[in-house]
């Protein structure tokens, strides 16, 4: 369990830095490229974005290690700790200091997550499910994604980014579920992984989630997208873990009360951060070149 917790936190740190770098690059792309493969074809030539992708790959390695030693309903909420790392990192990059409100929000999220996880004590389960359950999971997620993207078409600004992020979070939550199933099959050897349809569904979900996340980053500030993704992804993962994979969380008195208090603190912390004028400034500024790391776009501008 210690390995699962440490690997989850390492994944959260890598995801935080990766998100900041990817949003930095994607935010510079025009609105017409949203939800289009053109967005990815341009970003793949941006060195800042590629560094973010490299860190995301490393994060998935830590996530896989965590899933090999701990249940999905423990690993996924811990990865949400990326918010704790992302906020101070953004302030550092923009050479700005966090105020009391921002530190309150960051620490409240950390304390809330700790309370909820310690009291709920998710454990057990087995990442196997009948085909009918998989059809229900994939069908439900597809409905959420369709509804979110339909709403995004009618919205603008940060709300549009949040709607797209909702779709991205649903897909990435499903991706985590598929990853857990794939890691479980790896115990039976490489051939079991190659023969399982979940492996190929994992690849499709990863690519679709990548496009949705970059589109959300491109459509609005990081606060409008990362927070929604971090809220949606664990909800989907934990819901599947408890409902389909038979993972167990502690209920009763006082466990449930403490868990609900922890979740309320997480919500209060996220709201405090999202409504902070400083965070709006940090994430609303136009992207600029990172010191010591030149992007392909920046090199072309200097050449002209």
C-alpha positions in Angstrom: 0.0 0.0 0.0 2.9 2.3 0.7 4.2 1.7 -2.8 0.8 2.5 -4.2 0.5 5.8 -2.3 4.0 7.0 -3.2 3.7 6.0 -6.9 0.3 7.7 -7.1 1.7 11.0 -5.6 4.7 10.8 -8.1 2.2 10.4 -10.9 0.2 13.4 -9.6 3.4 15.5 -9.6 4.3 14.5 -13.2 0.8 15.0 -14.4 0.8 18.5 -12.8 4.0 19.6 -14.6 2.8 18.0 -17.8 -0.5 19.8 -17.6 1.1 23.2 -17.1 3.5 22.7 -20.1 0.7 21.3 -22.4 -1.7 24.1 -21.6 1.1 26.6 -22.1 1.6 25.3 -25.7 -2.0 24.5 -26.5 -3.3 27.9 -25.3 -1.4 29.6 -28.1 -3.2 27.7 -30.9 -6.3 29.3 -32.7 -9.8 28.3 -31.7 -10.5 26.8 -35.2 -8.1 23.9 -34.2 -10.2 22.7 -31.2 -11.3 19.1 -31.4 -9.3 18.7 -34.6 -6.3 16.5 -35.4 -4.7 19.7 -36.7 -4.3 20.8 -33.1 -2.2 17.7 -32.4 -0.2 18.0 -35.7 0.9 21.5 -34.7 1.5 20.7 -31.1 3.7 17.7 -31.9 6.3 20.2 -33.3 6.3 22.3 -30.1 9.2 21.3 -27.8 7.4 22.6 -24.7 4.4 20.4 -25.4 6.6 17.4 -26.2 8.2 17.8 -22.8 4.8 17.8 -21.3 3.9 14.6 -23.1 7.1 13.0 -21.9 6.2 13.8 -18.3 2.7 12.4 -18.9 4.1 9.1 -20.2 6.3 9.0 -17.0 3.2 9.7 -14.9 1.4 6.8 -16.6 4.3 4.5 -15.6 3.9 5.6 -12.0 0.1 5.1 -12.2 0.6 1.6 -13.6 3.0 0.8 -10.7 0.4 2.2 -8.2 -2.4 0.1 -9.7 -0.2 -3.0 -9.4 -0.1 -2.6 -5.6 -3.3 -0.7 -4.8 -7.0 -0.5 -5.7 -8.3 1.8 -8.3 -10.4 3.7 -5.8 -7.3 4.6 -3.8 -4.9 5.4 -6.7 -7.2 7.6 -8.7 -8.1 10.2 -6.0 -4.5 10.5 -4.9 -3.5 11.4 -8.5 -5.8 14.4 -8.1 -3.1 15.8 -5.9 -1.7 17.2 -9.1 -3.7 20.3 -8.3 -1.6 20.8 -5.2 1.5 20.8 -7.3 0.1 22.7 -10.4 -1.0 25.9 -8.5 2.4 26.7 -6.9 4.2 25.7 -10.1 2.1 28.1 -12.2 2.8 30.9 -9.7 6.6 30.2 -9.9 6.6 30.2 -13.6 4.9 33.6 -13.8 7.1 34.9 -10.9 4.1 35.6 -8.7 3.5 34.9 -5.0 0.5 32.9 -3.8 -1.6 34.8 -1.2 -3.5 33.4 1.8 -6.5 32.5 -0.3 -4.5 30.5 -2.8 -2.6 28.7 0.0 -5.8 28.1 1.8 -7.3 26.4 -1.3 -4.3 24.3 -1.9 -3.9 23.1 1.7 -7.6 22.5 2.0 -7.6 20.2 -1.0 -4.6 18.3 0.5 -6.3 17.9 3.9 -9.6 17.0 2.4 -8.1 14.3 0.2 -6.2 12.8 3.3 -9.4 12.8 5.4 -11.5 11.2 2.7 -9.0 8.5 1.9 -8.1 7.6 5.5 -11.7 7.3 6.5 -13.0 5.5 3.4 -10.0 3.1 3.3 -10.7 1.7 -0.2 -9.5 -1.8 -0.6 -10.0 -5.2 -2.3 -11.6 -5.8 -5.6 -10.5 -7.4 -8.8 -10.4 -5.6 -12.2 -12.5 -8.2 -14.0 -16.0 -7.7 -15.3 -18.4 -9.5 -17.6 -18.9 -8.2 -21.1 -22.3 -6.9 -20.3 -20.8 -4.6 -17.6 -18.2 -3.3 -20.0 -21.0 -2.5 -22.5 -22.8 -0.5 -19.8 -19.6 1.3 -18.8 -18.6 2.3 -22.3 -22.2 3.2 -23.3 -22.7 5.4 -20.2 -19.3 7.2 -20.8 -20.1 7.7 -24.5 -23.4 9.4 -23.5 -21.7 11.7 -21.1 -19.0 12.6 -23.7 -21.7 13.3 -26.4 -23.7 15.5 -24.0 -20.6 17.5 -22.8 -19.4 18.2 -26.4 -22.9 19.2 -27.5 -23.0 21.7 -24.6 -19.5 22.9 -25.5 -20.7 23.9 -29.0 -23.2 26.3 -27.4 -20.8 27.8 -24.8 -17.9 30.1 -25.0 -14.9 31.1 -23.0 -14.1 29.2 -19.8 -17.4 27.4 -19.8 -16.6 25.9 -23.1 -13.3 24.7 -21.8 -15.0 23.2 -18.8 -17.6 21.3 -20.9 -14.8 19.9 -23.1 -12.9 19.0 -19.9 -15.9 17.1 -18.6 -15.8 14.9 -21.7 -12.0 14.5 -21.3 -12.4 13.6 -17.7 -15.0 10.9 -18.5 -12.8 9.4 -21.2 -9.6 9.5 -19.0 -11.5 7.9 -16.1 -12.5 5.1 -18.4 -8.9 4.9 -19.6 -7.8 4.4 -16.0 -10.3 1.6 -15.6 -9.0 -0.1 -18.8 -5.4 0.4 -17.6 -6.3 -1.4 -14.4 -7.7 -4.3 -16.4 -4.6 -4.4 -18.6 -2.2 -4.3 -15.7 -4.2 -7.3 -14.2 -3.8 -9.3 -17.4 -0.1 -8.6 -17.5 0.2 -10.9 -14.5 -0.6 -13.8 -17.0 2.1 -12.7 -19.4 2.5 -10.5 -22.5 0.3 -12.8 -24.7 -2.7 -12.3 -22.4 -2.3 -8.6 -22.8 -2.1 -8.8 -26.6 -5.1 -11.1 -26.8 -7.4 -8.9 -24.6 -9.7 -6.3 -26.3 -9.3 -4.0 -23.3 -5.7 -3.4 -24.4 -6.8 -1.9 -27.8 -9.7 0.0 -26.1 -7.0 1.5 -23.8 -5.1 2.8 -26.8 -8.2 4.3 -28.4 -9.3 5.9 -25.1 -5.8 7.3 -24.5 -5.7 8.9 -28.0 -9.3 10.3 -27.7 -8.6 11.6 -24.2 -5.4 13.3 -25.4 -7.2 15.2 -28.1 -10.0 16.2 -25.7 -7.6 17.4 -23.0 -5.5 19.5 -25.5 -8.7 21.0 -26.8 -9.9 21.9 -23.3 -6.4 23.4 -22.6 -6.7 25.4 -25.9 -10.2 26.7 -25.3 -9.6 28.4 -21.9 -7.5 28.9 -18.8 -6.0 25.9 -17.0 -8.3 26.5 -14.0 -11.3 25.9 -16.1 -10.1 22.6 -17.5 -7.7 20.9 -15.1 -10.1 21.2 -12.1 -13.0 19.6 -14.0 -10.8 16.8 -15.4 -9.5 16.1 -11.9 -13.0 16.1 -10.5 -14.5 13.9 -13.2 -11.8 11.3 -13.7 -11.7 9.9 -10.2 -15.5 9.9 -9.9 -15.7 7.7 -13.0 -12.8 5.5 -11.9 -14.1 5.0 -8.3 -17.7 4.5 -9.4 -16.5 1.7 -11.7 -14.1 0.3 -9.1 -16.8 0.0 -6.5 -19.8 -1.0 -8.7 -18.1 -3.3 -11.1 -14.7 -4.4 -9.7 -16.2 -5.1 -6.2 -13.8 -2.6 -4.5 -14.9 -1.8 -1.0 -15.0 1.5 0.9 -15.7 1.8 4.6 -19.2 3.1 5.6 -21.0 3.8 8.8 -20.4 6.2 11.7 -18.1 8.0 11.9 -16.3 6.9 8.7 -19.0 8.2 6.3 -19.2 11.5 8.2 -15.4 12.0 8.0 -15.4 11.0 4.3 -18.1 13.5 3.5 -16.3 16.2 5.5 -13.1 15.5 3.5 -15.0 15.7 0.2 -16.6 19.0 1.3 -13.1 20.4 2.1 -11.9 19.3 -1.3 -14.8 21.1 -2.9 -14.2 24.3 -0.9 -10.6 24.3 -1.8 -11.2 23.9 -5.5 -13.8 26.6 -5.4 -11.4 28.9 -3.6 -8.8 28.3 -6.2 -11.0 28.7 -9.2 -12.6 31.9 -7.9 -9.2 33.5 -7.0 -8.4 36.6 -9.0 -4.7 35.6 -8.8 -5.3 32.2 -10.3 -7.4 33.8 -13.1 -4.4 36.0 -13.9 -1.9 33.1 -13.7 -3.9 30.9 -16.1 -5.5 33.7 -18.2 -2.3 35.2 -19.5 -1.3 34.5 -23.1 1.4 31.8 -23.4 5.0 32.9 -23.7 8.2 31.2 -24.2 9.6 29.3 -21.3 13.1 30.4 -20.2 15.8 28.1 -21.7 13.3 26.1 -23.8 12.5 27.3 -27.3 9.4 26.1 -29.0 9.2 25.5 -32.8 6.7 28.3 -33.1 9.0 30.7 -31.3 11.9 29.8 -33.5 9.8 30.5 -36.6 8.7 33.9 -35.3 12.3 34.9 -34.7 13.2 33.7 -38.2 10.6 35.9 -39.7 
